[in-house]
Amino acid sequence: MESVKLLTEFSIVKFLSLVNEVFSDYPVPVNWDTFSFNLDARENSISMENSFIFLKDDEPAGFIVCCVRKDKGRIDSMGVIKSERGSGLAYRMLEHALEALRWKKVRTVTLEVLESELRAVRFYEKNGFRISRKLFTMIKEIQHPTTNVNFLKVDPRWIHQASVEAMISLQRNPNWQREPATLLLAGNRYKTARTTLMRTVGYVVWGSTEKSVFIVDCAPLKQPEIYDRLLNEAVNFVCATEGKNICTIANVPENDPMFSAATNNEFKKVLTQLEMTLHLY
């Protein structure tokens, strides 16, 4: 017997155990714990009342996690346990979630899927999603990071305002994880700084792992022609600050100017995802 529970009605510990089980054989493993899930939930506007756990004979068999921002929705993640793959459960989960989003007056829904996961791509296409663009994860190694400009710490509210200005003046089309709202909701999860280059203000948002640094976002507020140099200075700054030699930028949209700046700075593509979109209305 199949049943459905809201994520709000289900134990978070059991939910995270289910997620980690489902993604254990995924090319890019998801290893959420309570702390990191709560951070991601806030940052990405995960809607607990529009996310669901599917049970079979009272045992968790699958989940779908949705994000909502006004009339925009996003499938953050979804999956089923191995024994239920190919049973039609994934289709029923997606249909259930999309109906819930329709009731929320969500107009468009996006998701990301690995380009190499052809079966998943076909599944979403059969359910009405269409490929809108590619997102690239890119990497660069810096042997001796040095910077020629000064960076000053700023707070997330300043970054939010700056990213809005950059989005308008540079005609950026950021993905969900790089939208101004995301940068604001992230709070102090990441480090943030500003600089002035050729009389134009720019910013960088970054974090670090044990082995590398990662840039969440970086942009000049105006003058797109300085984007390449700004990114170069930002990469050197964050690598020097964190004492690392490897820098990554995840999920850079192919039609965002940061992709061109990263390419011109000799970042290499290591992973390709497809952003897919469904119009509900």
N, C-alpha and C positions, 0 to 999 in steps of 0.2 A: 504494500500500500504506500502510495506517494503522498507526501504532505509538504507544506511550505511554511517557513517561519521568517518573520522579519529579523534582520540582523540584531535589532534592538532587543529581541526576545531570546537571543541565543547567547550562550556563554562565550565571551571573547577568547578565553583560553582554548576552548574546543574549536572555535572558528579558526584561530591561528594554526592549530594543529592540523585542521583540515586543509587549509591553504598550503602549508608546507608539505603535506603529503601529496596533494594534487600536483604541485610544481616540482616535486623531487627529481623528475626526469626531464624537466624543461631545459632547453638550451641556455636560458638565462634564469637561474633559480631565484625564487622569491623567498626570502628568509625573514619574514616579519616576526617581531616580538611585540609585546604590549606597548612598549615605549615607542618603537619606530612606527607601529601602526597608528597610534594616536597622533603622532607628528604628521604622518602622511594624510590622515583623515582631515586634519585641520587645514593643512597646506593645499590639498587638492579638492576641498569641498565635498568630501565623501558624504553622501546622504544615507544615514543609517536606516531611515524609514523607507528608503527606496532601494535597499540592498537586501538580498534574500538568501536563506539557506534552504536547500531542498533535501528532504529526508526520504529514505526508502525503508519501510518497516522500522520507523523511528530512529534510524541510523543515518548520520549525515552522508550524503552522496554527491553533493555539488553545491556551488555557491556562485553568486554574481554580485559584484560590488559596483554601485553607480555613484557618480558625482553629479551635482546639479548646481548651476549658476543661472538664475533667472530662466530664460527660455533655452538655455544650452545644457545639454547633458553629455556625459562621458561614461563609457564602460571602463572602469578602472582595471578590473580583472574578473575573470570567470573561469571555471573549470569543474570537471567531474572526476571522481575517483576512477582508477583504471578499469574496474569491473563494470562500470556503467558507460564507458566510452562506446559510441556506436549504437546506443540504445534509444536515442532520440531525446534523452534528458537535456542535453545542451540546448536543443531547439526549444523545448518547453520552458527552460529557464530564461532564455533570451526573450521569448514571446511574453512571458509574465512580466519581466522587467520593463520592456518597452511599453506595455500597456500601462504600467504604473507611471512611467514618465509622461505618457500622453495625458493622463489625469492631472499631472503637474503642469500642463501646458508647455512642456518642452518641445521645441520646434526641430532642433537638430541634435543628433547624437554622434559622437566621435569615439573612436577607439584606436589602439595601436596594436599591430601584430607583426611578428617577424616575417620578412619577405620570404625567407626560406621555409616557413611553415605553410606549405601550399594547401594542405588539407584545411587548416584554419581559415586561410584566405577564401577558399571556395565556400566554406560554411557561411561566412559572413556575407559573401556575394549572393548566395542563395536566399539570404534573409534581407536582401535589399540594400546592403552597404555597398558603397563604391569607393574605389581608391581615389583619394584626393591629392596626395603627395607622398614623397619619401622623406623619412627622417633618418639622419645619419649620426651614429656615435663615432667620434673622432678622437685621435690620440696623437700626442707629440712628446718627444723626449728632449729635454733641455739639459745639456751637459753642465753649463756654468751660468745659471740664471742671474742676470743683472738688469737693473732698470735705470733709466735716465730721467724719470719724472717722479714727483712725490705723490703718494696716495694718502688720503685722509679718511679716517673712519666716519661713517654716517649711519643713521638709523634706518630701519625698514620703511618708515613713512616717507623719508626723502627718496629712497630707492623707488618706491611706488610712484611718486609724482614724476620722477625722472624717467622711469620706464614708459609712463603714459606719453610724455612729451616725445621720447625717442620713437615710440610706436607710430605717432602721428607724423612727425617730421621726416622720418626715414621710410615711412610706408611699410612698417614691419607687419608681418602676419604670424605672430608667435603661436607655438603650440600651447596646449593647456598648461603644461608644467612651467611655461615661461611667460604666461600672461601676467600683467601688472597685479591682478588680484592675487595670484599665487605667490608672487614675491612679497606682497604685504602680509598675507596669511601665514607665511613661513616664519614670521616674527624674527627671533634671534637664532633660528636654527643654523643659519649660514653667516659667514662674515661678509661685510659690505664696505666698500670704499669708493671714493670719488677722486678724480684727478682733472687737471686742466691741460689740454694738449692743443697747441696752436689756437689758443684763445677759445677753445670749445670744451665744455665740461663733458666728462664721460664717467661711467661707473663700471664696477665689476662686483659680482656676487659669487662667492665660492665656498667650497668646503674641502675637507681632506680626509683621506683614509690612511691606513697604516703605510701604504706604499706609494700613494700618489695624491695629487690634488685634482679637483674637478671644478670647472667653471659652470655655474648655473646660468648666468647671463652676463653679458657685457655689451655696452653700446655707447656711442657718443650721442649727445642729445640733439645735435645738428651735424651738418657737414659729413655726409656719408663717405667722402673721399678720405677721411682720416681713420675710418674703421679698421683698416689693416694695421696701421701703426698702433692704434689704441689697444687692439687685441694683443699685439706682440708685447707691448709694455705691461699689460695686465697679466699675461701668462708668466712673464719673467718675475713680476712682482709677487704673485701668489706662490710661485715655486720657491723663490728666495725666502719669502716670509715663513713658509711651512717647512723649508728644508727638504724639498722633494725635487726630483728630476723628471717626473712624468706627469703630464697634464691631459685630462680627458674632458670632452664636452659631449654630453649625451643628447640624443634625439634632436639634432639641429635640422630644422626644416629646409628642404632644398630651395625654397623660394624666400628664405629669410636672408637679409644681407650678412648676418653673422656666418652663414655657411660659406659665402664667397671670401669673407675675411679669414676664416679658418683655413680654407683651401690655399689662399695666397700666403698664409703663414706656415705652409707645409704640414698641416695636420693630415693624418692618414685615416681613411675610413676603415673601421673594424667591424661595424655592425649596421645593418640596414633594416629599418622597420617601415611598414606602410601605415599611414594614417588613413582610416576609412571613415566615411560619413554616411549617415542615413537621415533623410528629411522625413520627419513624422507628419508635418503639416506643410 
